[in-house]
Amino acid sequence: MTDAHPDHTVERCTNPLWVNSVVELVDRVGQHLGHSSWHRVDQRLIDAFADATGDRQWIHVDPARASVGPYGTTVAHGLLVLSLVPKLVYEVYRVAGVRAVVNYGLERVRFPAPVRAGSRLRAAVELISVTDCHGGVHVVSRVTVEIDGTTKPACVADTVTRFYH
């Protein structure tokens, strides 16, 4: 299924993995949990991010100058790609029976390949660890943001999330 949006086209992931409880989440450590939908990162999205952050470097926002730059076009900010991670992961899996989900932070982030304007991205999620914390569990997931048609990922991040029950 696709959803036409003025900024980009999204092929919706309509069937995320539902984990029934935090106990079941523990049983899935070391497993690949799935992929998100593909999401297009177009110039309009890049420009909006540049406006929001004040990072208006030419490689991101000047298509004419970027056309003769190292990538032949503008590229998305690494932090724009990283900011898509929560949305992409939410498409991959959800945990039932929790009262709150909190983005607790990041342990490691890398940007191995540039995201050219117009590229499609999706996330692959692997569950690294689940440990008890006060009132819930502390979850580390490795999120690999893939670029359609390339072998190197746009971003690899170990995200830390807390699920409170």
N, C-alpha and C positions, 0 to 999 in steps of 0.2 A: 504494500500500500504506500502511496506517496502523498505528501501534503505540500501543496504549492504554497510558498511563502514568498513575499516580495524580496527577501534577502537571499534565500537559498532553497533548494529542494531537499527534503528529508524523506528517506525511506524508513518508515516507522517500524520499530521492533515492537511487535504487538504481544509478545509472549515472553516476558522476563522470567527467570528462574525464581520461584518462590521457595524460600527456605522456611520451614515451619516453625523453627525456634532457634535460639542461640545455641542450644545443645546440638541441634542438627548442623549448625554452622561449624562447630568444632570438628564434626565428622568429615567435613569437606576440605579441611586444610590440605594444601598440596594439590588441589584440583583446579583445573581450568573451569571457570564458571560460565563462560560464554562470550558472545560478541554483542556489541550494541548495533544499532542501525548505522548506516552511512550518513554523514552530515557534510554538506558542501560548505566550504569556507570561501566566500566570495569577497570581492573588494569592498562591498558595502559593509560587511561584518568587520573586516579589517579596519576600515575607516572609523566605524563606530567605536571600536576598541581604542584606536588611537586618540579619538576625541575624549573618551572617558578617562584615559590614563595620562594624556599629555605627551605620549611617546609618538611623535609624528616624524620619525626618521624617514628619509626619502625611500629607503628600501621597502618600507611598508605602504607609503601613501602617495608616491609619485610614479604612476605607471610609465610615463615617458622616460624618465631618468632610469627607472629600474629595468626597462626593456634592454638597456645596454649594460646593465650591471651583471653581477656574477650568476644570477639565476634566470635572467631573461624576462623577468616579470617581478611584480611585487610579491612579497612573502608575508605570511602571518607572523605576528609577534609570538615568541615562544610562550610568553605568559598568557596570550589569548588561547593557545592550544591547551595549556594547563588548566585554564579557567573552564574549559568544556568538560573536564574529567568528571565532576560530580553528576552532571546531566547524563553523560554517556554511561557511567557505572549504574545509575538508577535504571537505565534501560536493560542492563544485564541481569541484575538480581535485586531481590528485596527480601527482608526478613520479617516474618509475621510475629505478632505477639510482643513487639517492642513499643515502648511509649515515646522514645525519642532517639533520633539518629543525629550524631554530632560529628562534623568534620573536625578532627582533632589535630591534623597537621600532615606533614610530609617528612619522610625519612631520607629520600633520595630522589632527585629529579635530573633527567638528562634530556637533551634535545638533539638526537643524532642526525636528523635530516630536516631541511627546510620544507615548509608547507607553502607551495606556490598558490597564489590566488586562483580560485576555481577548483582546487583539489577537494577530494572527498576523504573524510576521516571516519574511523570507527575505533572503538576500544575493545581490547581483549583483556579479560580480568582473570587473574590467578589469585587464589586465597593463600597467603603466606603463613599467617599465624592468627590464632585467636587465644587471648589470655583473659583471665578474670580481672575486673577492676571494680571499684566501689559502685554497686548498683547495676552492673552490666558486664559487657565484654569489650576489650580493646582489640580491634581487628586491623591487621596489616594486609593490604592487597597490592599486588603488582599490576599496574595498569599500563598496557602498551597501546599507545595511540598509533594506529596503522594508517598509512597513506595508500589509497587505492592505486594500484599499478606500480608500486615500488616495493623494494625489499627492506629498506631501512625504515624504522619507525620515526614518526615525528617527535614522539615523547615517550619516555619510560619513567614512571613515577611509582614509588612505594608510598601509597596513601595510608593514613591512619584514621580510622573511624571508630567512634564509640557507639555501641548499641546499648541503650538503657532499657531494662525491663522492670 
